[in-house]
């Protein structure tokens, strides 16, 4: 049983590629957070205020439904949680994920991808969705980080 999990949400594949490399570097299990209804290209158009992602991100109570709840969080001590940055924070599906499990006593290390913005105050914002967990701000993993670079980061934590 692995004690570390890399859980991630990826709408376009960018975060998925980084998560797969991170899981290999950490020697951990990998779990993809999937929405019950997959996002289309049109859903992700941040320039359209009526697109699905825009509507969700403008509603603080929005919690997109998950495709499954099979992450078995109880098996892990440390969870790397990855996502793209949407509107300067984590997509609301990350809150759905965190609120669907008991993370008490777990360490959550955040990582994110973004075309232009940083991770900001995402850790503080997500803390409300996983009381009892320790959240580490982690880092942005843009570009194409090498497995060696990721392993060095994992070992530094």
C-alpha positions in Angstrom: 0.0 0.0 0.0 1.5 3.3 -1.1 1.4 6.1 1.5 1.4 8.9 -1.2 -1.2 9.7 -3.8 -1.0 12.1 -6.7 -4.7 13.2 -7.3 -5.3 15.7 -10.1 -8.0 17.4 -12.2 -7.0 18.2 -15.8 -9.4 19.8 -18.2 -7.1 20.0 -21.2 -4.4 17.4 -20.5 -1.7 19.8 -19.3 -2.0 19.1 -15.6 -2.4 15.3 -16.3 1.0 15.2 -18.0 2.6 16.8 -15.0 0.7 14.6 -12.6 1.9 11.5 -14.3 5.5 12.6 -14.2 5.1 13.6 -10.5 3.6 10.2 -9.6 6.5 8.5 -11.3 9.0 10.7 -9.5 7.3 10.2 -6.1 6.7 6.5 -6.6 3.1 7.1 -5.7 -0.3 6.1 -6.9 -2.2 8.2 -9.3 -5.9 9.2 -9.3 -7.7 11.4 -11.8 -10.5 13.6 -10.5 -13.1 13.5 -13.3 -16.3 15.5 -13.6 -19.5 13.6 -14.1 -20.0 15.7 -17.2 -16.7 16.2 -19.0 -15.7 19.8 -20.0 -15.9 20.7 -23.6 -13.7 23.2 -25.4 -16.6 25.7 -25.2 -17.1 25.0 -21.5 -13.6 26.2 -20.9 -13.8 29.5 -22.8 -12.9 32.0 -20.0 -13.7 34.9 -22.3 -17.4 33.8 -22.5 -19.1 34.8 -19.2 -21.8 32.2 -20.0 -19.4 29.3 -20.5 -19.7 26.5 -17.9 -16.4 27.2 -16.3 -17.2 31.0 -16.0 -20.6 30.3 -14.5 -19.1 27.8 -12.0 -16.2 30.1 -11.0 -18.6 33.0 -10.5 -20.7 31.0 -8.0 -18.8 30.3 -4.8 -21.3 27.6 -3.9 -20.8 25.7 -7.2 -19.7 22.1 -6.7 -19.5 20.2 -10.0 -20.4 16.6 -9.6 -17.6 14.0 -9.6 -17.7 11.0 -12.0 -16.8 8.7 -9.0 -15.6 8.7 -5.4 -13.0 5.9 -5.6 -9.9 7.8 -4.5 -9.5 5.7 -1.2 -8.1 8.6 0.6 -8.0 6.6 3.8 -5.1 4.6 2.4 -2.8 7.6 2.1 -0.9 10.0 4.5 0.2 12.5 1.9 -1.7 13.6 -1.1 -0.3 15.8 -3.9 -3.3 17.6 -5.3 -3.0 19.1 -8.8 -5.2 21.3 -10.9 -5.1 24.1 -13.5 -5.5 27.6 -12.1 -8.9 29.1 -13.1 -9.6 32.7 -12.2 -6.6 32.8 -9.9 -7.6 29.8 -7.8 -8.5 26.1 -8.0 -11.5 25.0 -10.1 -14.6 24.3 -7.9 -14.4 20.6 -8.7 -11.4 20.6 -6.4 -13.6 21.7 -3.6 -16.1 19.0 -4.5 -13.3 16.5 -4.3 -12.0 17.7 -0.9 -15.5 17.8 0.5 -16.2 14.3 -0.6 -13.6 12.6 1.6 -12.2 12.9 5.2 -8.7 14.4 5.0 -8.3 14.7 8.8 -4.6 14.1 9.6 -3.6 14.1 6.0 -0.9 16.3 4.4 -2.0 17.9 1.1 0.7 19.3 -1.1 -0.8 21.6 -3.8 0.6 21.8 -7.3 -0.9 23.7 -10.3 -0.4 24.6 -13.9 -1.3 27.9 -15.5 -0.7 29.9 -18.6 -0.3 33.2 -16.7 -1.2 33.3 -13.0 0.3 31.9 -9.9 -1.1 29.7 -7.1 -1.9 32.8 -5.0 -4.0 32.1 -1.9 -5.4 28.9 -3.1 -4.2 26.9 -0.1 -6.1 29.2 2.3 -9.2 29.1 0.2 -9.2 25.3 0.0 -8.6 24.8 3.7 -12.3 25.4 4.4 -13.1 22.3 2.3 -10.8 19.9 4.2 -10.8 20.7 7.9 -8.2 18.7 9.8 -5.8 18.5 6.9 -2.5 20.2 6.7 -2.2 22.1 3.4 1.2 22.9 1.9 1.2 25.6 -0.8 3.4 23.6 -3.1 4.3 25.1 -6.4 3.5 25.8 -10.0 4.6 23.1 -12.3 4.4 24.8 -15.7 6.4 23.9 -18.7 7.9 20.4 -18.8 9.6 19.7 -15.5 11.9 16.7 -15.6 11.3 13.6 -13.5 14.6 14.3 -11.8 13.5 17.9 -10.9 10.2 16.6 -9.6 11.9 13.9 -7.5 14.2 16.5 -6.0 11.1 18.6 -5.0 9.3 15.6 -3.5 12.3 14.7 -1.5 12.6 18.3 -0.2 9.2 18.2 1.4 
